[in-house]
Amino acid sequence: MKRRNFIQGIVGSAIGWPLAARAQQASRIRRVGMLVTINDPDMKAFQQELEKRGWKEGSNILIDFRVAPAAAQVQTLAKELVALQPDVIFAMSTPATVALQKETRTIPIVFNYVTDPIGTGFIESFARPGGNLTGLMAYEPSIVGKWLQMLKEIAPNTKRVALLGNPKTGPYDYLLRAAEAAAPPLGIVAVPSRVENDAADIGRAIAAIAGVPNSAVIMMPDSTTNAHVDLIITLTARNRLPAVYIHKFQVRAGGLMSYGLVDADYYRQAAYYVDRILRGAKPAELPVQTPTKYETALNLKTAKALGLTPPAGLLVAADEVIE
């Protein structure tokens, strides 16, 4: 567990506000909690966007940051943050949002990397969330078809794709149903590969996948796979398994390829919600956003090590090619 306060500050001027409102705004330090399940390098965009909106380090904002890579830590850290009584809490991932919702129904919560906010009971509708939660939806089910298609493009002999993930820490079944529908037209069988939050369990699952020829892997979006991504990258390389990931930084770390949200933009959008709430907006009245932009990354060094030649179409489509 890593715990640190990484931003302290006070808001600058609020142009156009009445003088009394500006004086009241500057009279106290505002407090923002953050509960995340991975340390994403693009998360710095959250702080940068807050600064653009006037919330500067060394001025009138204090951010209490908690990262919980292990599922067992999430509830404890959620309780810690709520006890600090922040003005708003930013929750990255479904497990973080679930944990915070258990602790408070009054403190505003802005979520991101949540795939099914209605099904998980976070909101009533996208247009009018109700309650104390709002934010950004992560993945629509159709994205699984794109992951499968990418694997088929780079490894045309692929016959079965294992969906590696933990149903307890991510939207596993929600995306599995979409994979089972999208796989047959591509000549692929989608194979459930459920794991627990345990390195040995992940090792066994990948060994089982590797035991069948023409197999590949989708690293499903959840906090368990994110916590063990270095191990997954190592084991898929060792077993010569093509794999698709969620985040660009995972491809920079040695993963074969990824297709996912533009992480920096996603954090900037979350900062927009936090800013609105700090200025008086109610989460119940802020519509939940759905994804509009995705990006592709491809690691040519990893492809070469796996004996794969990326097709021209995949190279052209890639927003970032790592050589």
Secondary structure, 3 states (H helix, E strand, C coil): CEEEEEEEECECCCCCCCHHHHHHHCCCCEEEEEEECCCCHHHHHHHHHHHHCCECCCCCEEEEEEECCCHHHHHHHHHHHHHCCCCEEEEECHHHHHHHHHHCCCCCEEEEEECCCCCCCCCCCCCCCCCCEEEEECCCCCHHHHHHHHHHHHCCCCCEEEEEECCCCCCHHHHHHHHHHHCHHHCCEEEEEECCCCHHHHHHHHHHHHCCCCEEEEECCCHHHHHCHHHHHHHHHHCCCCEEECCHHHHHCCCCEEEEECHHHHHHHHHHHHHHHHCCCCHHHCCCECCCCEEEEEEHHHHHHCCCCCCHHHHHHCCEEEC
